[in-house]
Amino acid sequence: MSLTWTVIGGNAATWAGQVDALYALPAMATQPLVPAYFVKTSFARMGGSLAVLHAGSRPAPLGVGLLFPRTIVAGQPIYTLRLHALGPLPGLEELQATLEPHLAPARVVIYLPEVGRTFVATHRSSDTFDIGAPSVAELPAIRRLRGVIWGLGDAEAYPDDLHSAEFGPATSLVARRHGHVVGFLLGFFRFGLPALEGLPLPYRLDLLVESQTMGVAAAYRSAGVAAALKREQARQALARQLDVIHWTADPLQFPNAVLNFSKLRALAGEFYPDYYPFRNELNRITASRLGLIWLPRSARAQAALEAAPHRERHDLSRFAGCAILNDGPNPRPYRSDAPHLALEVPADWTALQRDDPRTAAAWRATSDMLLEACLGFAPGRYLIGDTALEGGRRYLIAHRFDPALLLR
């Protein structure tokens, strides 16, 4: 059998269309697919690619797979090919031997979703929660919880096998309370982060953790579940000698900002307008996102790794010389050389989208414009790193870029 591979990089101009075309193949309808919106966005940015297998003159693909970053050994990248068999496949050794020339000098581990069936529960006491890898019996609870939070159907669910030992995710965690799953966190590996390249940082930057999806049951959202999950993720990353954890977050969801900046002490220096194509209960308006980095080895983040971190939301007056960028959905003139910038965000972004979509759209447009103009890991730009309250209003606080922010 003559095998031909086509590898399509995530930076291809036709990337989104290629993903849609492959996902629309009739033979893919019964496959446990990773959500297309993730493949089109975060997967591409973290160094992922598509791999399509043809055999002989057969017009339809024999296999379609996603090349996930897996690890780097002695400077050599290694991918996991999560391969969907759309017909009888040859042996894994032949698949590997014919694919690797397209990836050189990288190597590949061939992985079939149907073999991802090992789920070993682990347990670690964290405050009042039991944090660890899920058992197979806990996987339905993860799916249900995610569906309730985002209102997403089965087509947007992350397949169970991504939690398996065979696939080997960077992070697979649940939080348990009285034996019930009350939160979850799933993350992958990532090759590099262009925004940090060239900066004088004492961190490993070739292999990172991409923290993709986290959810907490409504009854436990102020109980510290999310922080406990993230602290365990950081401990696992450090144990693997990984220094950077990256994820995205909606800049207008203030409770998430309090977690990310005030509690975890992450930083945001990138902004992705209209990032996700989907619309759901939490994203009725354009789904723009901040790109966040968390540096667990930095002095800034070390306090967040304590058993029970507690950090008050500070008054705006704490940030001397702070320029306020907007009054609700209306931009304001500001000093472009101010030491700090304050972006006002809604008190309840989810409710505003539901109850007043016109104002929500204006607020999103204003925040998109301001964040694109201000953020960046470069002199003269700003990094979001704090939250503040003033007179009942809520703010994200950005600090004028200084490489020391990434160290202290």
Order of alpha helices (4+ residues) and beta strands (2+ residues): beta-alpha-beta-beta-beta-alpha-beta-beta-beta-alpha-beta-beta-beta-alpha-beta-alpha-beta-beta-alpha-beta-beta-beta-beta-beta-alpha-alpha-beta-beta
